[in-house]
Amino acid sequence: MYQIGFLLKQAIGRLAQAGCDTPRLDAEVILAHLLSQDRGWLYAHNRTLISEHEAQQLERLIQRRMAREPVAYITGRREFFGLIFEVSPAVLIPRPETELLVEEALALAPARQVAIADIGTGSGCIAISLARHLPQAIITAIDISLDALTIARRNADQHHVADRIRFRHGDLLAPLTTAVDILVANPPYVSAGDYETLAPEVRRYEPRLALVDQTTGPEAGTGLSIIHHLLSGASKVIYPGGYLLMEIGADQGQQVLDLAAALCPQARFEIRPDLAGRDRLLLGNFNS
């Protein structure tokens, strides 16, 4: 039998030695997940004893984190926009900065039935968050990965919005059969060079397909190729008066604005920063 406080302290020290950025938070989340409790419970019960079997389970989970596997994959869940989503290595782990895209889409959505397409839906976190807050929305969620779509469907069922989201398998805009009022996308925008500098948690475990621009073309390898593809087709699938919202890299703002102006001259574009003041979102108004 082992005291929770002792095991937690031990786990924090080992995760710190392994180079994890947030060892205390990681250890708390992993242990709370194992015990089906919240993190506050751990400190209110730090003298509580757990069994040998539970201690062995914790050891296995801590070893996975020491190997730099993301906590979200260890627990199988991640919070996004106030909702809990199932995640696995088949999908990108939702990031807080992507919540800006959802906030902007909610602000732009008209107070009537609205058609939205989510390109590269992954876990479905964007489409499902929008569906929960826009009961009048009909949403198409597209992904090239069948495994990702399986997880997205389960998340939609969990949050009771599966009846308002049409999941489609295919590449980028190809599965769209009708125009939409709002097109949202969090495309792979990491360049091949930048990918090699990412944290081990990202490079070793998250799906490269969801992170790195792997298409061919004039911007191949720069992180801009898929953005180019989406902008090239945007005017064909967005209704007049509609909007494009696309997450971009923090150093891509001016390049993406230049691309957008060249490929969609009928639309007006601007860059919206994230909470840290970095370029994060391309907003396009297709007003003609």
PyMOL commands that set and color helices and strands:
alter all, ss='L'
color gray80, all
select helices_A, chain A and resi 4-17+23-35+39-44+52-66+71-75+96-108+125-133+146-158+162-164+192-195+200-205+208-211+225-237+253-263
alter helices_A, ss='H'
color red, helices_A
select strands_A, chain A and resi 2-3+49-50+77-80+83-86+114-119+137-143+165-169+180-185+238-247+268-273+279-286
alter strands_A, ss='S'
color yellow, strands_A
deselect
rebuild
show_as cartoon
